[in-house]
Amino acid sequence: MPELPELQAHAERLSAAFGGRTLAGFRPLTFTALKTVSPDPAGLVGTELRDVARIGKYLLLGFGEERFVVHLMQGGRLEPDAKQSAKPKGGLARWTFDDGSALLLTEMAKEKRAGVWVVAGDPTGQPPIQGLGPDALGLDRVGLAAALAATSMRVHGFLRDQRHIAGIGRRLSSEICHRAKLSPFASTAKLSDDDVDRLHDAIHACIDDALAVERARESMSSSAERPGNVYKRAGEPCPVCSDTVRAVEYNAYTVNYCPTCQTGGKVLADNTTS
């Protein structure tokens, strides 16, 4: 699933390219694409696209006091639609503008889970944004410490849980833990002040590095395309200490780490071999 860096850079590109254009129409191309009934999307026709913003892993297309909220899920993309074919491959929804341009939401995954919501007013108090934790891009040390103190769980899982911090996914979680020199299995309830300092610094350093890569692109990447130290590098040497990068495999995802940098040399139990 796209993470904060891909979505933030993509929102900036779309805002620069489409901001100021007037909406001519919105059309769901599948029955399940539009997740809300009210407000009616037709009411936004004739209004100007103020900007394309991001909260957590959601894109927000702002028209006046109302917004289209878009979740790309695993395989979704929101891209300029030059062809505007009647039945685009993987097409879920289309926005057309008064100058003849268009944006197309697609999803190539078998399960069509990407979707669009229309919300009026502050989106943070309404589904699907409601319930998200503070956005990782603006997270300060005090906010991080408070979120950590409010729960007891593994750091890697904490970072991925959108209710605690919004915008971080599997790739960033592994990279952040590595940069912070923390075991992905360390308990949030047992972190020292120094641990919290390193974790806070690592969150922003990893996001800043990733944003620099994504902002240099012309279109949105998948997070796996970004360079990294440990994510999906099991069996390769750690670029910091040269120890072998390891993996803990789960059904839906993988946790990567370096034993020397993060666990005092201990190799964590892998579900596939335990």
Disulfide bonds with the S-S distance in Angstrom:
none
